């Protein structure tokens, strides 16, 4: 069963925006072969992957990070004086870099090397744009690139799942995808709040809310669930219902207060689903 629908956002940036995006991509791709994803000091912090369950979990985090980076960028646009959003952005970028190298070094995933290179080719210009000046012009391009990177990162996870050929791998994939959805929900909400592609961002937001709820129900009914997993799923369900109140206007909040509540709740959903995905990954390692 596949729930993936990246829903690429169609926007029409000006010619200047398009030229800028092409230049960034060209420069990054020209230097790809000579590019070292991590500096020497960071190589020692790489995580060694010991099982296919760990690999699927990590690859799934790459999907989430692709959306969290854009979410953090938009949050910086909305709250330029917030040190938290910049720290969140830099942490996400560093983790994506580390995970990419760890996955490329995992022996069992060698058959997926070409897909890993496709992800890397998209990642380099995306990273460069995310670390640049924060403005709506660049934000419009970043929004599009976040969806393109997500599509290829998701393809990598799907290929890992097929490589493992077990039902447990599918549940890790779906659970990990919930982490991504929590961040894509926040990303599209913040994009709309900042005035970037408002109509499409809002429509995609509600599509993701519906998908999140459907998959949460599917996971709750899984025969693989342990008592600990069921407890965590109940917590995430409560967090999701609370988040819905914010999106539906039931909290009577607006502006910065609403942004704070939505990002805080989606982050709680992310943390909860991260625990659950790790628990599913442990099942595959048994």
Secondary structure as the mmCIF struct_conf table of DSSP 4:
data_model
#
loop_
_struct_conf.conf_type_id
_struct_conf.id
_struct_conf.beg_label_comp_id
_struct_conf.beg_label_asym_id
_struct_conf.beg_label_seq_id
_struct_conf.end_label_comp_id
_struct_conf.end_label_asym_id
_struct_conf.end_label_seq_id
HELX_LH_PP_P HELX_LH_PP_P1 UNK A 8 UNK A 10
HELX_RH_AL_P HELX_RH_AL_P1 UNK A 15 UNK A 30
TURN_TY1_P TURN_TY1_P1 UNK A 31 UNK A 34
BEND BEND1 UNK A 37 UNK A 38
HELX_RH_AL_P HELX_RH_AL_P2 UNK A 40 UNK A 43
TURN_TY1_P TURN_TY1_P2 UNK A 44 UNK A 45
HELX_LH_PP_P HELX_LH_PP_P2 UNK A 46 UNK A 49
BEND BEND2 UNK A 51 UNK A 51
HELX_RH_AL_P HELX_RH_AL_P3 UNK A 52 UNK A 78
TURN_TY1_P TURN_TY1_P3 UNK A 80 UNK A 81
HELX_RH_AL_P HELX_RH_AL_P4 UNK A 83 UNK A 105
HELX_RH_3T_P HELX_RH_3T_P1 UNK A 107 UNK A 112
HELX_RH_AL_P HELX_RH_AL_P5 UNK A 113 UNK A 130
TURN_TY1_P TURN_TY1_P4 UNK A 131 UNK A 131
BEND BEND3 UNK A 132 UNK A 132
HELX_RH_AL_P HELX_RH_AL_P6 UNK A 136 UNK A 164
TURN_TY1_P TURN_TY1_P5 UNK A 165 UNK A 165
BEND BEND4 UNK A 166 UNK A 166
HELX_RH_AL_P HELX_RH_AL_P7 UNK A 167 UNK A 194
TURN_TY1_P TURN_TY1_P6 UNK A 195 UNK A 195
BEND BEND5 UNK A 196 UNK A 197
HELX_RH_AL_P HELX_RH_AL_P8 UNK A 198 UNK A 220
TURN_TY1_P TURN_TY1_P7 UNK A 221 UNK A 221
TURN_TY1_P TURN_TY1_P8 UNK A 223 UNK A 224
HELX_RH_AL_P HELX_RH_AL_P9 UNK A 227 UNK A 248
TURN_TY1_P TURN_TY1_P9 UNK A 249 UNK A 251
HELX_RH_AL_P HELX_RH_AL_P10 UNK A 255 UNK A 285
#
